[in-house]
Amino acid sequence: MQTKFQELKTRLIEVNDINAASGVLHWDQSTYMPPGGATARARQTATLRRISHEKFTDPAIGKLLDALIPYEQSHDYDSYEASLIRLTRRQYERAIKIPANFMAKVATHTSESYQVWTEARPANDFDRVRPYLEKTLEYSRQCANFFPGYDHIADPLIEPRDYGMKAADVSRVFSELRKELVPIVSAITSQRPADDSCLHKHYPEAQQLDFGMEVSKKFGYDLNRGRQDKTHHPFMTKFSLGDVRITTRSKEDSLGEALFCTMHETGHALYEQGINMDFEGTPLARGTSAGVHESQSRLWENIVGRSKGFWKCFYPQLQKTFPEQLETVSIEKFHRAINKVKRSLIRTEADEVTYNLHVMLRFDFELALLEGEMEIKDLPNAWRERFETDFGIVPPDDKDGVLQDVHWYFGLIGGSFQGYTLGNILGAQFYASALEAHPEIPNDIEKGEFNTLHNWLKSNIYQHGSKFTAPELIERATGKPMTITPYINYLKTKYGELYTL
Ligand code: ZN
C-alpha cells in the first residue's frame, strides 16, 4: 500500500512540475518577455497544459485512487495521507468529466475572444465582442452540464475556485451583506468626500517600490523564497514552496498604487509561503480556495495596511522618504486619504466599502445569464440600469461598464467574481478570531510588529494548504461557519471614526 501511495505521489509531482513550468512561462510573459514572444508563448503554454491534463487524467491515477481506498480509511481524516488521496480524488473526478477536445475548443475560443476584447474595449465596441460572449455563455452551460445533478447551473462553475460554496450559499450571504452595506455606502457618500490630493503629488518610483518592499518584509514575506517584479496587472505566483513571487505596478502621480498592490500580493504570498513544507510538489501545497486566498490579501492590505495603528508606526518613515510631499500632511489627513470612499465606475479601483457592490452586480449577472433569464445582448443596458440603482451613477460608455473586466472575455462565465467579496468577509472573520486569541495584536501593529498575527494565521490557515475545504477551514479556525458580522462590525467601527454613520 505504501508503494502505491508513493507511486501516486510521484505521478502527482510530475503533473505539478509541468504546471510549475507553465507558471514560470506565464510569470516571464507578464514581466520581462518582449512582445514578439507572444505567439510562441501561447503555443508553449497550451502544449504544457495539454501534457499536464493528459498525465493527470491517466486512468492509472484512477486505479491507484481505487486501490488506495483502504489506505485512506486507515488514516485520520486530517492526516497528510488521507488528505492527499481525498483531494486528488476530488480533482481527478472533476478532470475526467471534462473531455479533452472540449478543453481545447474552449482554450482556442477564449484566446480569440481575449484578443478581440483587447481591441473592442478601447474602441468602446460591445457589438464586436457580443458573438464571442454568446459562444462563451454556450460553452459555460456545456461545461456545467458535464456535472449533472447540480442544484444551480452555476454550482459546477463555482466549484473549482470556491469548493464547498454553492450559488445559493453565495446569494444568501450576498443579500445579507447588501442589506447592511447599502445604508453605509449612502451615509458615507452623502458627506463631504475625503481630500486625497496628498497622494497625487509626484512620487518617484524607486522610493515607492523600496518602501513597499520594506513593509512586505516586515509583514513576514521571506525574500529568500520570494521576489518582486513589475507588471501591468499585479499577481502572486508560486513555482514551489521555496519560490513564491509577487508583482506590482506603480504610478508616479499616485502614492497608493504600488504600496497597496504590494501589500495585497504579499498577503497572497504569505499564505503560500506558510504552507507545510512536507506538502511540496503535491496538490495540497496551495491555498484552499479563491475566497480564503483573497481573505489574506485583503486582511494584510486593508485591515492591517489601511489602519490607523499601522500608520502610527510607518507614517513617520513614509514622511522621511517623501519629505517634500508629506511634511505638512498630518497622519489624520493621510489616513482619510487612503480610505477615501466614493462611488466609482471601475471595480479594480473601488474602495473596500463600495467594492462588494461591484462584485454582487457581476455575480447576479452570471447567474441570470446561465439561467437564461438574461441574454448577452441585454448586458450593456442591464449594466447601466443596475449601476444606477446601486451606485446612483450611470456609466457613460461600455468601456468602463460591461467591457471593463477581463474575466468573461478570457474564461467561462460563472464563478469568477464571488471570491473577491467572500475574501472581504472572511478576512474580517479570521482577523476577529486572531484578536480574540491575542488581544495584543493592535498594539503590536502600532509598534510595527506582525509576528503574533502572522503566526496565528500560519497555524490556523496557512500551514494546512488545501488539506481542508474552505468551509472546514473556516469552522476550525473561527469556531463557526462563514458570517458577515465581523466584517460589518469592522466597517462600522473604522468608517464610523472617519465619517458620521
Ligand atoms: Zn488578490
Residues whose N, C-alpha, C, O or C-beta is under 5 A from the ligand:
A	BS01	ZN	S297
